[in-house]
């Protein structure tokens, strides 16, 4: 069962709360009997999000280079090679996540992208984003076999 604490208790016992989270326990924290926040393992949250919010980039090879379209965020990356196009896409995904957090999340057409954005945020950097794109490609490839 998840631990439940009010904000004051959680603040006083923060290292204990983090120890519980590192053992896989979710910690519910709130005020006046509400559950306002959940502290959970970042890796567990990433795994849960990956089950429902997989990226499916589409690659286009043309004479002038490679393009990668990401329909889930409606962004693209381009470059002379696939690797460079994926690098460009990763940068674009991180920039979109920043813009989403700064205010796009309040608009209906962007609100539904929350799960995808949270995955990008948990990936943290370009290498992490590239790794999650590779993981999703592996999972898609395995599903088609």
Secondary structure, 3 states (H helix, E strand, C coil): CCEEEEHHHHHHCHHHHHHHHHCCCCEEEECCCCCCEEECCHHHHHHHHHHHCCCCCEEEEECCEEEEEECCCCEEEEECCHHHHHHHHHHHHHHHHHHHHHCHHHCHHHHCCHHHHHHHHHHCCHHHHHHHHHHHHHHHHHHCC
